[in-house]
Amino acid sequence: MFVSRLAFLSKLFMCGSLGATTLLGGAPARAQLPKGCIGIGYVGTDLSNPFTAEYVMTSSMASTVGTPKVSVMKEGVARDSDGRIRIEKHGVAQPPDDRKTVTLETPDGQPFTVTREEYGTLIDIFDCATGRTVQIRPGMRMATVKEASDATPANRVKHAYSAPYIFGPGVKIPPNMIVELLGNQEIQGVAAIGMKTTTLGTKGDGEWNGKPIREYEIWVSDELAVQMVRIDKDLRAGNEGKRELLAIKREEPDPGLFEIPRGYEVNPARLPIAKNINLIRRSQE
């Protein structure tokens, strides 16, 4: 079931201050996929329109010393001709120091060592057609697979991918929100349609009453069924987040990207544990 465009965007605006987790959190990975889902996060389930790309998330946080704190995270993304979506995150967990390897221990007490990069990698694969989700953890040599309780294939979405994101005629807009339809343009060689909203403060915002407190801009491609660019600004806090789909290749991904590697344990009863180390974990939405 799809929410209205206003309700959909309101959930984004309810985030408040644009902290690092809000700006840089990944796509939802653990929820069971509903029938008729349009996609996961910033990627739709368009069939016969495969691609690979890099998703870059840049966060600029205001600082008391005057120089904004800038952080950048990248994800690898791919969609095949069956509409399966693969998102690969890096730096999800990492040691607090510069060590190159992490030693883990299997549930039966056997130690094994993985690289820092392997341990910090998390791969999510989504298949909206079947409701199947796979989460692969290279550092633990394991995968978690969840199957939908109803195996009936999902219904294809009949409206444009941009419909939930771009306000159309007749949508009721809150009195403290200004909406600008930005029209069409090519981004990374892909046709996209854009919209910008500006939220004004109300009486409860004190001195910000009647002034812009938040800006949200999004460019969505119906051609590729993806979000091309998203910009969130918290004008009061001075924070800004930008997400961009870059390095797009319109070609079939390697089929092996959507498979669980050989030798990985599937749905283990217990997880391996890191020995003698406190890991720094990246927050996940």
SERO-4910 file (N, C-alpha, C, O; in steps of 0.05 Angstrom, whole numbers):
BEGIN
 pado doro    nc1    nc2    nc3   cac1   cac2   cac3    cc1    cc2    cc3    oc1    oc2    oc3
  Met    A     17    -24      0      0      0      0     18     25      0     37     27     16
  Phe    A     11     44    -18     28     68    -19     15     90     -3     -9     93     -3
  Val    A     32    105     11     23    129     25     20    152      6     31    151    -16
  Ser    A      5    172     13      2    195     -4     29    210     -6     46    206     11
  Arg    A     32    226    -27     57    241    -30     62    259     -7     85    262      2
  Leu    A     41    272      3     45    290     26     54    275     51     72    284     65
  Ala    A     40    253     56     48    237     79     76    226     76     91    224     95
  Phe    A     83    218     52    109    207     46    131    227     52    150    221     66
  Leu    A    127    252     42    147    272     47    147    282     76    168    290     86
  Ser    A    124    282     88    122    291    116    140    274    133    151    284    153
  Lys    A    142    248    127    159    230    143    188    239    141    203    236    160
  Leu    A    195    250    118    222    260    115    227    285    130    247    289    143
  Phe    A    207    303    130    209    329    143    209    326    173    218    343    188
  Met    A    198    304    184    196    299    213    223    292    225    225    289    249
  Cys    A    244    290    208    270    281    219    282    302    236    300    295    252
  Gly    A    274    327    234    286    348    251    314    355    242    320    356    218
  Ser    A    332    359    262    360    366    255    373    344    239    369    321    245
  Leu    A    388    352    219    400    333    200    425    322    212    447    329    204
  Gly    A    423    304    231    446    291    242    458    271    223    446    265    202
  Ala    A    481    260    230    495    242    211    479    218    205    479    208    182
  Thr    A    464    207    225    448    183    219    426    189    200    421    173    182
  Thr    A    412    211    203    391    218    185    401    222    156    389    213    137
  Leu    A    424    236    154    434    242    127    446    218    114    444    215     89
  Leu    A    459    201    129    475    181    117    466    152    121    479    134    112
  Gly    A    443    148    135    434    122    140    427    107    115    420    119     95
  Gly    A    429     80    115    424     65     92    395     59     87    378     67    103
  Ala    A    390     45     65    362     37     59    353     17     79    370      2     90
  Pro    A    326     15     85    317     -5    103    323    -33     93    316    -39     70
  Ala    A    335    -50    110    345    -75     99    331   -100    111    332   -121     99
  Arg    A    319    -97    134    310   -121    148    280   -126    148    271   -147    156
  Ala    A    265   -106    138    236   -110    137    228   -127    114    241   -126     93
  Gln    A    207   -143    118    197   -160     96    185   -142     74    171   -122     81
  Leu    A    190   -147     49    181   -130     28    152   -136     22    143   -159     20
  Pro    A    136   -114     18    107   -118     13    102   -124    -16    119   -118    -33
  Lys    A     79   -136    -22     72   -139    -50     68   -111    -63     60    -92    -50
  Gly    A     75   -110    -89     72    -84   -103     91    -63    -95     87    -40   -101
  Cys    A    113    -70    -81    132    -50    -72    145    -36    -96    150    -49   -116
  Ile    A    150    -10    -93    161      5   -116    191      3   -116    204     11   -135
  Gly    A    203     -7    -94    232     -9    -92    241     -6    -63    225     -6    -45
  Ile    A    267     -3    -60    279      0    -34    296     26    -34    313     29    -51
  Gly    A    291     43    -14    307     67    -12    305     84    -36    284     94    -43
  Tyr    A    328     88    -50    330    106    -72    328     92    -99    333    104   -120
  Val    A    322     66   -100    321     50   -124    295     36   -128    284     23   -109
  Gly    A    283     38   -152    258     25   -158    263     -3   -170    286    -10   -176
  Thr    A    242    -18   -173    244    -46   -182    238    -49   -212    228    -69   -221
  Asp    A    245    -29   -227    240    -29   -256    253    -54   -269    277    -59   -264
  Leu    A    238    -68   -285    248    -92   -298    261    -84   -325    254    -64   -337
  Ser    A    279   -101   -334    292    -98   -360    305    -70   -363    306    -59   -385
  Asn    A    315    -59   -341    329    -33   -341    352    -34   -322    353    -20   -302
  Pro    A    371    -52   -327    393    -57   -308    413    -35   -308    416    -20   -327
  Phe    A    427    -32   -286    449    -12   -284    466    -19   -259    458    -34   -242
  Thr    A    489     -6   -259    506     -5   -235    513     24   -230    514     40   -249
  Ala    A    519     31   -205    525     59   -199    538     61   -172    541     41   -158
  Glu    A    545     85   -165    556     92   -139    538    112   -126    531    132   -139
  Tyr    A    530    108   -101    513    126    -87    530    140    -66    540    128    -48
  Val    A    533    167    -69    550    182    -52    534    200    -34    517    216    -43
  Met    A    540    198     -8    525    214     12    545    233     26    563    224     40
  Thr    A    540    258     23    558    278     35    543    294     56    521    304     51
  Ser    A    554    295     80    542    309    103    560    332    111    584    329    115
  Ser    A    548    356    114    562    379    124    549    388    149    526    397    149
  Met    A    563    386    171    552    393    197    565    419    208    590    421    208
  Ala    A    549    437    217    559    462    228    577    457    252    572    438    267
  Ser    A    597    474    256    616    470    278    619    497    293    617    518    281
  Thr    A    623    495    319    627    519    336    653    533    330    656    557    336
  Val    A    672    519    317    697    532    310    697    546    283    717    557    274
  Gly    A    674    544    269    671    558    244    675    542    219    663    548    198
  Thr    A    690    520    220    694    503    197    675    479    198    676    464    217
  Pro    A    657    477    178    638    454    179    652    428    178    674    425    166
  Lys    A    641    408    191    651    381    191    638    366    168    614    362    167
  Val    A    655    357    149    644    344    125    652    315    126    675    308    131
  Ser    A    633    297    121    638    269    119    625    258     93    604    268     84
  Val    A    638    238     82    628    226     57    627    196     60    645    183     70
  Met    A    604    184     52    601    155     51    592    147     24    578    162     10
  Lys    A    600    123     16    593    113    -11    581     85     -9    589     69      7
  Glu    A    563     80    -27    551     54    -30    552     45    -59    549     62    -77
  Gly    A    556     19    -64    554      9    -90    526     -1    -94    515    -14    -76
  Val    A    514      4   -117    486     -4   -122    484    -17   -150    497     -8   -169
  Ala    A    468    -37   -152    463    -51   -177    434    -61   -178    423    -68   -158
  Arg    A    423    -61   -203    397    -73   -207    399    -90   -233    409    -80   -253
  Asp    A    389   -114   -232    391   -131   -255    364   -131   -271    345   -117   -264
  Ser    A    363   -146   -292    340   -146   -310    316   -160   -297    293   -158   -308
  Asp    A    319   -173   -275    297   -184   -260    286   -165   -239    267   -171   -225
  Gly    A    298   -141   -238    289   -121   -218    301   -125   -191    294   -111   -172
  Arg    A    319   -144   -188    332   -147   -161    352   -124   -156    365   -115   -174
  Ile    A    352   -115   -132    368    -92   -124    390   -101   -104    384   -116    -85
  Arg    A    414    -93   -109    437    -99    -91    450    -73    -81    457    -56    -98
  Ile    A    452    -70    -55    465    -46    -44    488    -56    -26    484    -71     -7
  Glu    A    512    -46    -31    536    -54    -16    546    -30      0    554    -10    -12
  Lys    A    546    -32     26    555    -11     44    583    -18     55    589    -41     59
  His    A    599      3     60    625     -1     71    628     16     96    614     36    100
  Gly    A    645      7    114    649     22    139    627     19    159    624     36    177
  Val    A    610     -2    156    588     -6    174    598    -12    202    586     -3    222
  Ala    A    620    -26    204    633    -31    230    663    -30    225    673    -40    205
  Gln    A    678    -19    244    707    -17    240    721    -14    267    710     -3    286
  Pro    A    746    -23    269    761    -20    294    766     10    300    766     26    281
  Pro    A    770     17    325    775     45    332    803     54    325    809     78    327
  Asp    A    820     35    318    848     42    311    854     36    282    835     32    266
  Asp    A    879     35    274    886     31    246    893      2    240    907     -3    219
  Arg    A    886    -17    256    893    -45    251    881    -54    224    859    -45    217
  Lys    A    894    -72    210    886    -80    184    868   -105    184    855   -110    164
  Thr    A    868   -120    206    852   -144    207    836   -145    233    842   -131    253
  Val    A    815   -162    233    799   -166    257    797   -196    261    791   -211    242
  Thr    A    801   -205    285    799   -233    291    772   -239    304    764   -225    323
  Leu    A    758   -259    293    732   -267    304    733   -296    313    753   -310    309
  Glu    A    712   -304    327    711   -331    338    684   -343    331    663   -330    336
  Thr    A    684   -367    319    659   -380    313    645   -389    338    658   -390    359
  Pro    A    619   -395    337    604   -403    361    617   -427    375    613   -431    399
  Asp    A    631   -444    359    644   -467    372    673   -462    381    687   -480    388
  Gly    A    680   -435    381    706   -428    392    730   -427    373    752   -425    382
  Gln    A    725   -430    347    747   -430    328    752   -402    318    734   -389    307
  Pro    A    777   -392    321    783   -364    312    788   -363    282    798   -383    270
  Phe    A    782   -341    270    789   -336    242    793   -306    239    782   -290    254
  Thr    A    808   -298    219    816   -270    215    806   -260    188    808   -274    168
  Val    A    795   -235    188    785   -223    164    798   -195    162    808   -184    182
  Thr    A    797   -183    138    808   -156    135    790   -136    147    766   -141    150
  Arg    A    800   -113    152    784    -90    162    762    -84    143    739    -78    151
  Glu    A    768    -84    117    749    -78     96    727    -99     96    703    -92     93
  Glu    A    734   -124     97    714   -145     97    694   -142    121    670   -145    117
  Tyr    A    706   -137    144    688   -136    168    669   -112    166    646   -114    176
  Gly    A    677    -91    153    660    -67    152    641    -67    129    628    -46    124
  Thr    A    639    -89    114    622    -90     90    596   -104     96    595   -124    110
  Leu    A    574    -93     86    547   -104     89    533   -103     62    532    -81     50
  Ile    A    523   -125     53    510   -126     26    481   -134     30    475   -155     43
  Asp    A    463   -118     19    434   -124     20    424   -129     -8    430   -114    -26
  Ile    A    409   -151    -12    397   -157    -38    367   -159    -34    358   -174    -16
  Phe    A    352   -145    -51    323   -144    -48    310   -154    -74    318   -146    -96
  Asp    A    290   -171    -71    275   -181    -94    245   -175    -89    232   -191    -76
  Cys    A    236   -153   -100    208   -145    -94    189   -165   -107    166   -168    -96
  Ala    A    196   -178   -128    178   -196   -142    170   -220   -124    148   -230   -126
  Thr    A    188   -229   -108    183   -252    -91    182   -245    -61    173   -262    -45
  Gly    A    190   -221    -54    191   -214    -25    215   -225    -11    216   -226     14
  Arg    A    235   -235    -26    259   -247    -14    280   -226     -8    286   -209    -25
  Thr    A    292   -227     16    313   -209     23    337   -225     32    334   -246     45
  Val    A    361   -216     24    386   -230     31    405   -208     42    408   -187     30
  Gln    A    416   -214     65    437   -197     76    462   -213     79    463   -233     93
  Ile    A    484   -203     66    509   -217     66    530   -202     82    533   -178     79
  Arg    A    544   -216    100    565   -203    116    591   -217    110    598   -238    122
  Pro    A    607   -206     91    632   -219     83    651   -224    107    665   -244    108
  Gly    A    651   -205    126    670   -208    148    663   -231    166    681   -242    180
  Met    A    638   -240    166    630   -262    183    626   -288    167    619   -309    178
  Arg    A    629   -286    140    625   -308    122    598   -321    126    595   -345    128
  Met    A    577   -303    127    550   -313    132    530   -296    117    536   -274    107
  Ala    A    506   -307    114    484   -293    101    458   -299    115    454   -321    126
  Thr    A    440   -279    116    414   -282    127    393   -280    105    393   -261     90
  Val    A    376   -300    102    356   -301     81    329   -301     93    323   -317    111
  Lys    A    311   -283     83    284   -283     92    265   -285     68    268   -271     48
  Glu    A    247   -304     70    228   -308     48    201   -297     56    193   -299     79
  Ala    A    186   -286     37    159   -276     42    141   -299     49    144   -321     37
  Ser    A    122   -295     67    104   -316     74     85   -323     52     75   -346     50
  Asp    A     79   -304     34     62   -308     10     80   -307    -14     91   -285    -20
  Ala    A     83   -328    -29    101   -329    -52     89   -317    -77    102   -317    -98
  Thr    A     64   -307    -76     52   -296   -100     68   -272   -109     74   -254    -93
  Pro    A     76   -270   -134     92   -247   -144     78   -221   -139     54   -219   -139
  Ala    A     94   -200   -134     83   -174   -129     71   -162   -154     80   -168   -176
  Asn    A     51   -145   -151     39   -131   -173     58   -110   -183     71    -96   -167
  Arg    A     59   -106   -210     75    -85   -221     62    -58   -215     38    -55   -215
  Val    A     79    -38   -209     69    -11   -203     60      1   -230     75      0   -250
  Lys    A     36     13   -230     25     23   -255     30     53   -259     26     62   -282
  His    A     39     67   -239     44     96   -243     73    101   -245     90     83   -240
  Ala    A     80    126   -252    108    133   -255    123    131   -229    111    136   -208
  Tyr    A    149    124   -230    164    121   -205    165    148   -190    166    147   -165
  Ser    A    164    170   -203    166    196   -190    141    204   -176    141    223   -160
  Ala    A    119    190   -181     93    199   -170     92    203   -140     81    222   -131
  Pro    A    104    185   -124    103    189    -95    121    212    -85    118    221    -62
  Tyr    A    139    222   -102    159    242    -94    153    270   -103    161    289    -90
  Ile    A    139    273   -125    134    299   -137    104    306   -134     87    291   -142
  Phe    A     99    329   -121     71    337   -117     57    342   -144     68    354   -162
  Gly    A     32    332   -146     16    336   -169     -7    354   -163    -11    363   -141
  Pro    A    -24    360   -184    -47    377   -180    -66    366   -159    -71    341   -158
  Gly    A    -77    383   -142    -97    374   -123    -86    366    -96   -101    360    -78
  Val    A    -59    364    -94    -48    357    -68    -49    380    -49    -41    402    -55
  Lys    A    -60    375    -25    -63    396     -5    -36    401      9    -23    383     20
  Ile    A    -26    426      7      0    434     18     -4    448     45    -22    465     47
  Pro    A     12    442     65     10    456     91     14    486     87     29    494     69
  Pro    A      2    503    103      4    532     99     33    542    103     39    564     93
  Asn    A     49    527    118     77    537    122     97    523    104    121    523    109
  Met    A     87    512     81    105    499     62    103    512     35     81    516     25
  Ile    A    126    518     22    127    529     -5    138    508    -23    159    496    -18
  Val    A    123    502    -45    131    481    -63    139    493    -90    124    510   -101
  Glu    A    162    485   -100    171    494   -127    175    469   -144    192    452   -138
  Leu    A    161    468   -166    166    446   -185    188    456   -204    186    477   -217
  Leu    A    210    441   -205    234    450   -219    236    440   -248    255    447   -262
  Gly    A    216    425   -257    216    417   -285    235    394   -290    240    378   -272
  Asn    A    244    392   -315    260    369   -323    288    377   -331    293    400   -341
  Gln    A    307    360   -326    335    364   -335    349    337   -336    340    317   -324
  Glu    A    371    336   -350    388    312   -350    409    314   -328    423    334   -325
  Ile    A    411    292   -313    432    290   -292    447    264   -298    435    242   -299
  Gln    A    473    265   -301    489    242   -307    478    228   -333    480    204   -336
  Gly    A    468    245   -351    457    234   -376    431    220   -374    422    207   -392
  Val    A    417    223   -351    392    210   -346    370    232   -341    375    250   -326
  Ala    A    347    229   -355    326    249   -352    314    247   -324    309    225   -313
  Ala    A    310    270   -311    299    271   -284    280    295   -281    282    314   -296
  Ile    A    262    292   -262    243    314   -255    248    322   -226    253    305   -209
  Gly    A    247    348   -221    254    358   -195    233    374   -180    214    384   -192
  Met    A    235    375   -154    218    390   -137    233    400   -113    251    386   -103
  Lys    A    226    424   -103    239    435    -79    217    445    -61    198    458    -70
  Thr    A    219    438    -35    200    449    -15    216    464      6    238    457     13
  Thr    A    204    486     15    215    502     36    194    503     59    172    511     55
  Thr    A    203    495     83    185    496    106    191    520    122    214    526    130
  Leu    A    170    536    129    173    560    145    167    553    174    150    536    181
  Gly    A    180    567    192    175    564    220    148    574    228    136    591    215
  Thr    A    137    563    250    111    571    260    116    585    288    138    589    296
  Lys    A     94    592    301     97    606    327    114    590    346    128    601    362
  Gly    A    111    563    345    127    547    364    157    547    358    172    537    375
  Asp    A    165    559    336    193    561    329    206    587    338    229    593    330
  Gly    A    191    603    353    203    627    365    211    647    343    195    655    326
  Glu    A    236    656    345    246    676    326    247    667    297    250    683    279
  Trp    A    243    641    293    243    630    266    214    630    254    210    620    232
  Asn    A    196    640    269    168    642    259    167    657    232    175    680    231
  Gly    A    156    644    212    154    657    186    179    656    169    179    665    146
  Lys    A    201    645    180    226    644    165    231    615    156    222    596    168
  Pro    A    246    612    134    253    585    125    270    570    146    290    580    154
  Ile    A    261    546    153    276    530    172    286    504    160    305    492    170
  Arg    A    274    496    137    283    471    125    278    472     95    258    482     86
  Glu    A    297    461     80    294    459     51    299    430     43    316    416     54
  Tyr    A    283    421     24    286    394     14    283    395    -16    263    405    -27
  Glu    A    303    384    -30    302    383    -59    308    355    -69    325    341    -59
  Ile    A    292    346    -89    296    319    -99    293    319   -129    276    333   -140
  Trp    A    309    303   -142    308    298   -171    305    268   -175    321    252   -166
  Val    A    283    260   -188    276    233   -192    274    226   -221    264    242   -237
  Ser    A    284    203   -229    283    194   -257    262    172   -261    264    151   -249
  Asp    A    243    178   -278    224    157   -286    237    138   -306    231    115   -308
  Glu    A    256    149   -321    271    133   -342    286    110   -329    285     88   -339
  Leu    A    299    116   -306    316     95   -293    303     85   -267    313     65   -256
  Ala    A    281     98   -258    267     90   -234    286     91   -210    290     72   -195
  Val    A    298    115   -206    316    120   -183    314    149   -174    303    166   -188
  Gln    A    323    154   -150    327    181   -141    355    189   -149    375    176   -141
  Met    A    358    210   -165    384    218   -175    398    236   -156    422    232   -151
  Val    A    384    255   -144    396    274   -125    375    280   -104    352    283   -109
  Arg    A    385    282    -79    368    291    -57    385    309    -39    407    302    -32
  Ile    A    374    332    -33    388    352    -16    370    359      8    347    368      3
  Asp    A    380    356     32    365    364     56    381    385     71    405    382     76
  Lys    A    368    407     78    381    428     93    365    435    118    341    440    117
  Asp    A    379    436    140    368    446    165    379    474    168    402    477    177
  Leu    A    364    494    162    374    522    161    380    533    188    397    550    191
  Arg    A    366    524    208    371    534    235    397    523    246    413    538    258
  Ala    A    402    497    242    427    485    252    450    490    234    473    487    242
  Gly    A    445    497    208    467    501    189    478    475    178    501    474    170
  Asn    A    462    454    179    471    428    169    459    422    141    438    431    134
  Glu    A    474    407    126    465    400     99    474    372     91    496    363     97
  Gly    A    456    357     78    462    331     69    455    329     39    434    338     30
  Lys    A    473    316     24    468    313     -5    473    284    -12    494    272     -4
  Arg    A    455    272    -27    457    245    -37    456    245    -67    438    257    -79
  Glu    A    475    232    -80    476    232   -109    482    204   -120    497    189   -109
  Leu    A    469    197   -142    474    173   -156    494    179   -179    488    194   -197
  Leu    A    518    168   -177    540    175   -195    551    150   -209    544    128   -202
  Ala    A    569    155   -229    583    133   -243    563    112   -253    568     88   -249
  Ile    A    542    121   -265    520    103   -275    529     88   -300    539    101   -319
  Lys    A    526     62   -300    531     46   -324    506     30   -331    496     14   -315
  Arg    A    495     35   -354    470     23   -363    476     -4   -376    475     -7   -400
  Glu    A    482    -24   -359    489    -50   -369    482    -71   -348    478    -64   -325
  Glu    A    480    -96   -356    473   -118   -338    496   -122   -318    519   -126   -326
  Pro    A    489   -122   -292    510   -128   -272    519   -157   -273    505   -174   -285
  Asp    A    542   -163   -262    551   -190   -260    531   -206   -243    525   -199   -221
  Pro    A    520   -228   -254    500   -244   -239    511   -254   -212    495   -258   -194
  Gly    A    537   -257   -210    548   -266   -185    545   -247   -162    546   -255   -139
  Leu    A    539   -221   -168    535   -202   -147    510   -208   -131    508   -200   -108
  Phe    A    491   -223   -142    465   -228   -129    465   -256   -117    443   -265   -108
  Glu    A    487   -269   -116    489   -296   -104    504   -296    -78    521   -279    -73
  Ile    A    497   -315    -60    512   -318    -35    538   -333    -42    537   -354    -54
  Pro    A    561   -322    -34    586   -335    -40    588   -363    -29    576   -370     -8
  Arg    A    603   -380    -42    607   -408    -33    620   -408     -5    638   -391      1
  Gly    A    612   -427     11    625   -429     37    613   -412     59    620   -415     82
  Tyr    A    593   -395     52    581   -378     72    559   -394     86    544   -409     74
  Glu    A    557   -390    113    536   -403    128    510   -386    125    511   -362    128
  Val    A    488   -400    120    462   -386    116    445   -389    141    441   -411    151
  Asn    A    435   -366    151    418   -365    174    429   -381    198    416   -399    209
  Pro    A    453   -374    207    465   -388    230    450   -382    255    438   -361    259
  Ala    A    450   -402    273    436   -399    298    450   -378    316    436   -364    331
  Arg    A    477   -377    314    492   -357    330    512   -343    312    522   -355    293
  Leu    A    519   -318    319    538   -303    303    566   -306    314    570   -309    338
  Pro    A    586   -304    296    613   -302    305    617   -276    321    602   -257    317
  Ile    A    636   -275    340    640   -251    356    669   -241    352    687   -257    347
  Ala    A    672   -215    354    699   -203    352    713   -207    378    702   -203    399
  Lys    A    739   -215    377    754   -220    401    770   -195    409    785   -184    393
  Asn    A    768   -188    435    785   -167    446    784   -141    431    805   -128    427
  Ile    A    760   -132    422    758   -107    408    730    -96    410    711   -110    409
  Asn    A    729    -70    414    704    -56    413    701    -42    386    717    -24    380
  Leu    A    682    -50    371    679    -40    343    662    -14    343    643    -12    357
  Ile    A    670      4    325    654     28    320    635     21    298    643     14    276
  Arg    A    609     24    303    589     16    283    575     40    271    568     60    285
  Arg    A    571     39    245    557     60    231    527     56    235    517     34    233
  Ser    A    513     77    242    484     75    246    470     68    221    477     77    199
  Gln    A    448     52    223    432     44    200    403     53    204    392     49    226
  Glu    A    391     65    184    363     72    186    346     46    183    321     48    184
***
